[in-house]
């Protein structure tokens, strides 16, 4: 039953990573309604029979929601559902007809000769598909890369020295990639790609989406990160940072507990991949090669029914009575944490020590019960944290305790659910002092247990209408903190502040405790795990609704793979196709942008190459052609660079200046004659330039442009937005427009655009009796979109006897109003060379077609 993808792990790191053979289908398709399942050896569609399947969700996580133990009498494995697993509880957010399949590993190691039998049993009995990772791979993947490298980094711990975390190990990274590939192979065995939704959970599987997206370009794929996401200053230290970011961006929806985590992720995408995000109708979206990757911010909730069912157990009521008797006359402060260095258990103990020292009268009246859950990882850091916790507790009990009183009680053993619930019920206050934690549901569980249930009230002899109270002291560094507005938020590193918070929590009036509790309970009970799952899947469906309305194809090798998604009519411009149209036409108009079109945008050399000059000369000397360079650059630079091209028309500064050929005079747009507003704009821009390191001003004759490409991405973007608002305010009554582009804020005269240039040239051709029968326009940025739009509207004019052949083409595969695209400037030059070869250049008189602003006004 082991996947064939287990082989050749070290070959998966780069390059041919995604080109391994597909795992053969070994598991039967799961269905609940009779129908025909096509033979999907190639993982194709279901041949239009998708209506025979019920709605299905595939939940992928590191561990399956199962308990496993070996029955020694029959020598067989026995399995049961883990009712406390959030993966199992999220089913409540789906409709009853929804089938949920789970893909993940088991917490025990299964012998190879038993794996097939176990897999079949898990599928039939629990809808679970196990990924049997080899022991060595599992150790390197989970205990190695996940727990020793990703987990500390995501919790802001850098390996500054060998004693402070493990340095990056490429062998462990290769194991991580290999394990993610095996998980993806398992999903490929069972998925119906056109109908199923895949929901991936947590940091163990952050490159999994790349593998699945590689195989199924349109798969509905969501990811939720249950841990923190660190700031870009921390995350950027990871050597494989880009691969992980691109892995996550191969999802349709990425979920985070808090806006801080999402903000850090978006900042990393901006700083390391150059991606910008925007809010689209209330949803944050990243444009990634034509696909919109949406960001979901919603903390997970608890399962109300599960908690209440435990409260209703007779054993819970009995345990509550025991604890109340044990701590009679004392106020219980409760802490429940995993044993690791990020939970801040020792900081919590120091705060209790500080409180007892400041308020001696509280000695004998308060008790901190600290339940320590087993550590999830191994390593010396866990042992050090455990040692420090025990030493601190021992010291506090020796100094402030007595024969009949221990201020700190450590419970370091497996504690059953009913016992934890009993402590929740009895505790006057619950404290979570983690220095960094993804979510932490302990406060939510505490609130639900303090509310109680009618059955528990009856068993304990509590009146049903008696007021309920609870008090929370929570670290501001945990994911649930923003949603608990009635809690006392603390910086866990500030021992004095935590001690003061504990004192406030236990001495606050009952009426205020009641109000805080009611506020929290309303939120927790309405934002449970079902609400979280339902909301996430609704947003995933929304994010995927345009999947089949666009053309998709994959590009990139290895973990750099991504999917380009564009409109169906958008295709690469074939040289043969346009040359054929070029040859059979006689009145051609050609418009070319400059930067990013005929010269590379990032090139240090900004002058046109000899090849560009040569090909433009050939095109301009063809009497059938009218050729224009339409650029935002100044007229001095353009006229100098294109001096060898006698017949080339130039529109400088987006068309503010225009000339038809080298011998004609520059003409100025009449709509922008008043440039007095420049005296207002320049001082404002200089103010922002002085305040923004890496920014500069480009002063043109008709426009002013503020560049922030070399500034800090976040600060530059923030300053650009502020500058935009500032300029729009001061120019409200001036004949100027303010535009924000990629790393720029530009102010130019009203009524000046590249689109108007194209319109003027085309109309002039019509007026002189030479209506165009071929129009080609190539550009790469937002200003060129005006040309594409103008051409399409102008050629629909009734003054044209027949519609010309139109080739509006953008540079780069991206959403555009153009119908065609070319990959880069090299492709543009090749295309122009193809047209030049098909041209018939002849000496031309200067007065071929003179274009002026007055002639078309």
N, C-alpha and C positions, 0 to 999 in steps of 0.2 A: 504493500500500500504506500510505501515511501515514494515521494515524488522524485522523478528523474532529475529535477533541477538541483538536487543535492550535490551533483557532481561539479567539479571544476569551480569551486567557490572563488578561488583567488583570481580567476579570469573575469570575474564579474565587476571588477572595480571601475574600469573605464573602457572607452572604445567600444568593444563588442558586447558590452554589458546587456544590451536589450535584444541582441540577435541570437540568443540561445533558442534551441528548438522548443516548440510549445509542449507543455505537459499533456500526455494523452489523457483523454477523458476516461476516468476509472469509476467515478461515482455516478449513480443513476440520477437523472433529472427528477426533482421532487415536484409533484403536482397534486392538487386536491380535486381537480375537475377532470373527468375523462376527456381525452383528446389525443391528437397525434403529435408526437414530438419528432421534429425533423432530426436527421443525423447531422450533428453539428461538428464534424471532425475539424472543420476549419473555423469553428467558433463563429459561424455566420448568423444570420437572422433566423427566426422561426418560420420563415416562409409565409408570413401573413396570418399565422394561426395564434397570434398572441392573445386573442380573446378567450382562448380556452384555459388560460392561466389566471389564478387569482393574483391580486397585488402582492408583491413580495419584496421584502427588505433583506439585504445581506449585511449583517453587522460583523465587522472585522476588528479584532482586538488581540493583544498579545496573549491573553489567557481566556479560555472558555469559561462561562459561568457555571462551572461544575465542581463538585467534590468527587474525589476518587480515592478508593481504598481497595486493598487486596483482601479478598476473602480466603483465608488460609485453608479453610475446610474443603472448599470446592476448587481452590487454586485458580480463581477467576477474579477479574477486575469488576468492582461494583461502582456504579456512578449514581450521583443524585444532583439535583439542581441546587445551585447556591442562591438561595432566596434573597440574600443581602446584596447580590451583585447588581450594580446599576445597569449592566447590559441586559439582565433579565427583566428588571423593573421598567425599563423604557418601553417595553411592549405595550404598556397601558396607554401610551400615547397614540397607538395605532388602532385602526378599526378592527373589530373582531375577525373580519374576513382576511385580514393581512397575515400572510405567512412570514415568519422571521427565521432566517437561517443564520447560524453563528459559525464564524471561521476563526480559529485561534489554536493555541497550544494547550496542552494539559499540564497540570502542576506536578505530575509524576512522569517518570520515564517508562515507556512501554517497549518491551522487547520487540525486535523486528519481526519475529515469527507470530506475534500477536496483533500487530498493528492493523492488518486488514480486517480481522474479526472485530476489533475494538471500534474501528472507523465505521463499519457497517452498523454496529449496535448503537453508536452515538447518533448516527444519522437517522436511524429508524425511531429511536426512543426519545431523542432530545433535539432533533434538527440541528445537530452540531457536526461540523466538519473539522477534524483535528489536523493540525500541521505538525507532523512528527519531525522535529529538528534533531539531527544527530547531537549527541551529548556535548561534544567539543564545540560544535557550532553554537548550540544554545548557551553554553557558558560564555563564549566570547561575545555573542550578540547581547544577551541580557545582563549578565553580571559584569561583562567587560564594557562594551561601548555605551549601552543604555545607562547603567547605574554608576559607572566610574567616570564617564566623560559627558554624556548629555545631561544627566540628572544634576550633577554639580553645576555645570555651566548655566543651565536654565534657572538655577537657584542662586546665580551670581557668585559662584565660587570658581576662581581661576587657579590653575595649577602653577602658582608662582614659583614653587620649589618642589622637589620630590616628596617632601613631607606634607605638602598641602595639595593633595589631589594628584591624579595620574595625568601625565602628558599625553598628547594625541598619539595614538598608535594606529598606523594604517592597516595593520592586520585585523584589528578589531573593527575598523570601519568596513573592511571587505566582508567581514562576518555579518555586520549589520545589513549591508546591501544584499548579501546572499540570503539572509533570513527573510528580508522583505520580498525578495523574488519568489521564494517558496510560498509565502502567504499569497502572493498574487497568483501563482500557479493554481493554488487550491480554489481561489475564487473563479478562475477561468474554467475550472472543471464543472462548476455548477451554475454559472450565471446565464441568464437569458438577457443579453446586453441591451435589447431594445425596450424591455419592460421593467427590469429589476433596478432598484436603487441600492447603492453601496454606501455604507456609513462606516468610516474608519475612525478608530479611537486611539488617541494619545501618541506620545513622542516616540514610541517604539517603532512606528510604521510610517515615518515621514517621507520615505522615498517610494513606498508602496504605490502611491498614485501614479508615478511615472510609468511603472510597468503595466498597470491596468489601462492607462490612457493610451499607451503605445499600441496595445492590442485592440482596444475599442475606443475610437476617437470620440464617440458621442455618448459614452457611458455616463449615467447619472451618479456623480461621485461627490460625497461630502466627507469632511474631516473635522473632528473636534479635538482640540488640545486641552487636556485636563490639568496640565501643569502650567506654571507661569511661562511667558515668553520674555526673555531678557531684553534689556535695552540694546540698541545697536552697538554701543561701545563695548558691551560684553560679547554679544553674539558674533561680532566681526572678527573675534580672535579665533573662531573655529575654522580650521583649514578647509573644511568641506561645506562652508556656509552657503555658497551659491547652489550646490547640488541639492541641499535640503530645501532651500527656498523654492527652487524650481519644482521640486517634488510636490510641495504643498500647492503651488500655483497650478498644478495639473488637476486640481479639484475644481468643482463648480462652486462650492461653498465651504468656507473655513470658519469654524466656530471657536470663540474664546469666552472665558468666564467674565472678563472685565474689559472695559475700554482701554485701560493701561496696557494690557497684554496685546490687544489688537493694534494699538498705536505703535507699540514697539515693533511689531511685525511689519506694519506699513512703512515705518521709518527704515527698517532694514531693506525692504523692497526698493525704496526710493534711493537709498545711499549705495546699495550694492548692485542693483539691477537697473537703476534709472527709471523705475516705474512710478507714475503718479496715480493718485486715487481721487475719487470724487464721490459725493453723495448723490445717489440717483433715487429720487422719490422716497427719501428716508432710509435708503439702504446704501451702505458703503460698497463701492465697486472698484476693482482694479482692472484696467484694460490690459490684457495680456495676449498680444498677437491676434486681436480681433475677438477673443473670448472675454467676457466679463466675469471675473472671479469675485464673488460676493463675500463680504465679511459679516459674520453673525456674532453679536455680543449678547450673551444670555447665560447667567449662571445656572448650573444644574440644581435641581431640587431633590427633596427626599420623597420616599414612597410612604404616603400617609397611612395607607392601609396596613403595610407591613409593621410600622411602628405601633399603630394602635392595636394590632392583633397581639403583639408581644405584651403591651400594657394590660391586656385582658387576661393574660395567663395567671392562674392561681399562684404559680411559683414567683411571679413578679410581685404580686401583692404581699406574699409572705416575706420576700426579700426586703421590700420597702419597710415592713414592720421591724425586721431585724436591724436594718441600718438606722432607723429612727430611734430605736432603743439603744443602739451602740453609741450614737452621738447625741443623746438626749441633753438638752441644754446648750448645745453648741451649734454654730452656723457652719454648714459645709460648703466649702468652695471646691468645685470639681474641675479637674483637668483630664482630658483623654487624648493621648497623642501616641503616634508611632515613635519608636526609639530611633531617631536619627538627628543629625546635627542641626537641621533646619527647623525643628519644632520648638526650639527655645525652652525646653523643659527646665534647664538649669537657670535661665533668666527668670522664669516664673518662681522658682524656689527662692532666688535671691530677693525678689520683690516681697514674698511672704516674710522672709527674714527681716527685711527692712521695715515692713509694717509692724511686726511684733516688737522691733526695737523702738520704733517711734511711738507706738501705742501699747505700753506694757499692760494696760488694763484689758487688752484683748487676749492676753495669754490665758489659755484654758477655755476660751469662748469661741475660737475659730479653728477649723481643721481644713487643711488642703488634702483632698484625696486625689492622688495622681495615678490614673490607670495608664500603664505603659503597654501598648500593643507591640507584638513582635516586630523586629526590624525587617524591612522588605529586602534589604541588601546586606552584603557582607563587607568587611573591611575594617581597618584600624580606626577609621573615623567613628564608626558605630560603637566600637568598644570604648573609645575615649569618651564619647558622649555618655555612655552608660556608667562609666567609672565616675565621671564628674557629677552625674545626677545622684548616685548613691552617696558619695562623699559629702555633697552639699546637704542632702536630706539628713544624714547622720549628724552633721555638725549642728543643724537647726534643732533637731530633737534633743541633742545633748545640752544645748545652751538654754532653750526655751521650754523644754518638756519637763515632765515630772513622772513619777512612777505610774500614775493613772492617766497621763495625758501625753500624746504625741502630736505636735502641730502639723507634721507632714507624714502621711501614710502612703507609701509606694505599693502599688499592686502590680507586680511584674510577673504575670502569668496569664494564660489564655482565660479571658473573662467571657462567660456566655452572654448572649444578647439580653436575656431577662435581667441579669445582674447589672449590666450597664444601664438599662432602662430604669432600674430601681434607683441607682445613684443619681440619674438625671432628675427623677421626680423629687428626691430629697434635697438636692443641692439648692442652696439659697442663691448661689452665683456660679456661673460657668466662665472659665477663663481660657482663652486660646492665645498663646504668646509666640506663635511661630514667627521666625524672622523672614521666612519666605514660604509661601504655600499656594498651590494652584487654586483650590477652592476651600476645602475643609468644611464638611457638613456637620461637625459636632455642634455648633450653635443652633442649627436648624433642628437637629434631633432633640436637643435640650428644650427648645421652645415647645415642640409638639408634646414631649413627655410632661412638661410642667402644666400643659393644658389638660392632660388626662383624658379619660373616656368615661362615659356613664357607668360602664361595668366596673371599672377600677374604683370609681367614686363610691359605688355601692359596696364593693368589697372592703374598702377602707373606711366606710362610714362617713364619707365626706358629702356634704350637701351639694347638689348639682348646681345650685345658683351661687355658690361661694366664689368670691373673687380669686382669680388666678394671677400669680405674679412670677416674674423671672427677671434676672439681671445678667447682662453679658459684658464682659471685658474682653475685647478682641483686638488683635494686632492689626494695624493699618496695612500690613503687608500680606494679607491673605485675601483670596478672591471673594469671600462672602462679605467682607467688611462694607463695601459700598451699599449693599442691599439691606444692611441692618442699621438704619439711621437712628434707632433708639438705643443702640449699644454705646458703651464708653470705649471709644477708640484710643489706642495707645501705641506709642513707639516702644516695642519690647526691649530695646537697648537702654531706654531711660528707666532705670530701676526705681528711682524716686517717683516718677509719674505713674508707673504701674502700681506701686504700693498705694499711692493716693487714690488711684482708680478703684482698687479693691476695697479700700476703706469707704469710699463713696457708695460702692455697690451694696455693701452690707448694712450701711447706715441710712440709706435713702428711705423716704417715707413710702409706706405700702401703696398709697394712692398713685404715686408716680411710677412705682414698679408695675402696678396694674396697667397703667396707660401704655407704658413701653411694651409690656408683654402683649397687649391686645393689638398694638400696631404691628409687631413682629409676626404674631400668629396669623393675622390677615394675609400678610405677604407670603409666608411660608406655606400656608394651606392652599393658597391660590396659584402659587408658582412651584408646584411639585414636579416630580420627575416626568410625569405624563405630559404636563404642560410644556416642559422643556423639549421633550422628544417630538411632540406634535408640532411645536413651533419650528423646530429645526427642519423637520421633513417638509413642512409647508414652504419654507424658504428655499429648500433644495429643489422642490418641484418648480417653484417660480424661477429659480436660476437656470433651470434646464429647459424651459418651455420653448426656447428658440433653437434647440439643438438641430432639429431636422429642417429648419428653414434656411440654413446656411451650408455652404460647402466647407468641408473640413479636410485637412491633410496634415500629416506629421512632418516635422523638420527637426534636425539636430541629432547628434549621436550620443549614445550612452545616457548618462543622467542629465544631459542637456536637452533631452527630447522635449518638445512641446507641440501643441496642436495649433495650427492657424485656422481661424474660423472667419469666413467672409461671405458676403452675399452671393447668391447663386450665379449672377451675371458677371461677377468679377473674375477676370482671368488674365493670365500672362499674355502680353502682346507679342504675337508671333511676327518675326521679321518677314517671313515669306508672305504672311497675310497682308501686312501693311504695304510691302513693296508691290504686291499685285495691285492693290488699290491705287497706289502712287503712280504706277505706270499708265493706268487707264484714265487718269484725270489730268486736267490742263490748267486749273486755276486753284492753286494750293496756298493755304495759309498755315504757317508753322510758328507756334509760340513755345519758347523754351525758358524755363526758370534758370537761374544761374547756380547759386549755392545749393549743393545737395542734388543737383540734376546733371549739369555738365562738368562740375568739379565736386569732389567729395566734401561733405559738410565738415568732416574732422581733419581735413588735410591742412598742414602748416602752409603749404604753397597754395595761395589763393588765386593765382593768375591762371588763365586757361592754358592748357597744354598745346604744343604745336599740332597734335592730332586734331584737337577740337577746332583750332583756327582753320586748319586745312579743310576739314569736312564742312564747316560753316561756309567757307568761301565757295566750295563747289555747289552747295545748296543755294546760296544767294545768287550765284551767277546763272542759275537756271531761270529763264524768263517766265516760267510758269509758277515760280515760287515767290511768296512774300514771307520773309523770315524775320522774326522779332525775338530779341532777348528781353524778357520782362523780369526785372529784378528789384529788390529792395535796396540795393547798393546805390551809392552816389553816382552822378553822371560823369564826374571827372575820372574816377577809377574805371568805369565801364568803357568810356570813350578811349582811354589810354590802352586798356587791355585788348580791345577789339579794333584798334586802328587799322590792322591789315585787312579787315573785312569791310570793303568799300560799300557794298550794297546791303549790309546788315542793319535792320531797324533796331533801335534800343529804346526801351521804356525804363527810365531810372526812377528810384524811390517810389516803387509801386505804381508808376505811371504819372507822377507829378511832372516829370520832364519827359519829353517825347521827341524823337527824331526818326525820319524814315530811312536815312542812309547817312554815310559819313559826311557828305557834302551839304546836307540840309542843316538849317539852324535848329537849335534846341527850342522847343516851344513849352511854355509853362501852362499848366492847367488853370483855367480861369476861375474854377470853383475854390481854389485855395490861395487866392491873392493876398488875403489878410493873414499874416503870420505873426502878429503881435503877441499871440498867446505863448510863443516860445519864451518870451521874457518872464512869463509866469511859471512855465514848466521847468526851465533849467535850474533855477535855485532850489526848487523842491527836489528834483532828482539829485542834485549835488548833496543835499542834506542826507538823503538815503544812501548815497554812495559813501559818504564819510562814515556812516553808521554801520555799513555792511561790508566787511572785509571780503575782497574777491569780486566786487561788483565794479562796473564802469559805465560811462555814458558814451554813446555814439551820437555825435552831433552832425546831423545832415542839414542840407539846405531847407528842406521842407518838413523835416521830422526830427524827433528826439527819441532815442531808444536807450532804455536802461537794461543792461545785461547782468545777470547774476549766475551764469553758468559755473563760474569758478568759486562761488560762495558756498558756505555750508548749505546742503540741500534743504534742510528743514528751516533754517533761519532765512535763507534766501527766498524760499517760497512764501514764508510768513511776511517778510518785508515786501515782496512783490504784491501780495494781496493788500497790504496796508497802503502801499504807494498807489495802487489802482484806485482804491477808495478815496485817497487824498486828492489825486488828480481829477477824478470825476467830480469831486465836490468843487474844486477851485475853477474848473473849466465848464461848469454847467451852462454858462451863457456865452461861451466862446465857440467859434466855428472849427472845432477840433474834436477828434474822437480818440478815446483811450482804449487800446487793445492789449490783452495779455496773451502772449504766445509761449512757446517752449523756452523757458529761462529768460524771457524778456518782458518788458512793459514798454509799449510803443505809443507815442502820441503823434498823430498825423492830421492833415487837414480833412475836413469832412468832404465826402464825395470823391475821394481818391482811392482807387483800388485797381488791382490787376484785372479784375473782371471788366472794368470800364475800358481798359486798353484793348482787350480782345473785342469788345463790342464796337469800339470806334474803328478798328482795322477792318472788321468784317463788313460793317455798314459802308465804309468808304469803298471797299471793293464792289459792293452792290451798286453804289452811286455812280461809279465810273464804267458801269456796264460789264464788270467782270465778277459776277457772283461766284463765291468759292464752291467748288465741288469736292474739295478735300480739306479737312481741318484737322491738324494735329496739335495737341497741347500737352506738354510734359512738365510736371512740377512735383515737389516733394513735401511742401508744408501747408499750413492752414491758409495762407494767403493765396496759394494756387487753387484752392478749392473754389474761390471766387471766379477764377477763369473757367474752370470746368462748368460751373453753374451758368455763367454768362454765355458761354458758347452754346450750351444746350437750349437756352431760352432764345438766343439771337437767331439760330438757324430755323427755329419754328416760325419766324416772321413770314407773313404772307408776301413780302417783297422778294423772297427767294423763289425762283421758278421751280427749283427742285431741291430736295434735301441733300446736302453734301454727305460724303463719307466722313464720319467723325471718329477720331481716335484721341479721347481724353485719357491720359495715362499718369498714374502716380508712381513715385519711386519708393519701393518697399511695399511689402504685403501688409496692408493696414486698411481699416475702414476708410472709404473715400467716396466722393460723388463721381469719381472717374470710373469708367467701365473696365479699364485695363490697368495692369501694373507691370513694372520692370523691377528686377531685384535691386540694382544699384546703379551708380553712375557709369560703371564699365559697360553694363547692358545698354544704357542710353547711348553711349558713344558707338557701340556696335550697331545699334539700330540706325543712327544717323549715317554711319558709314555705308550701311546697306542701301539707304535712300540715295546717298551720294553716288553710289555705283550705278543706280538706275536713272540718274539725272542726265540731262543733256545741256551741260553748261555752255553758254554762248556769251559773248560780250554784250553788256546791257547798257542802255542809256540811263543816266541818273534819274530822269523823270519817269520812272516806270509807274509807281503808284505812290504819290505823296499823301501822307496821312497827317492831318493836323487836327487840333482840338476844334477849331472853328468850322472845319469842313463837315463835321458830323454833329455839331450842336443843333 
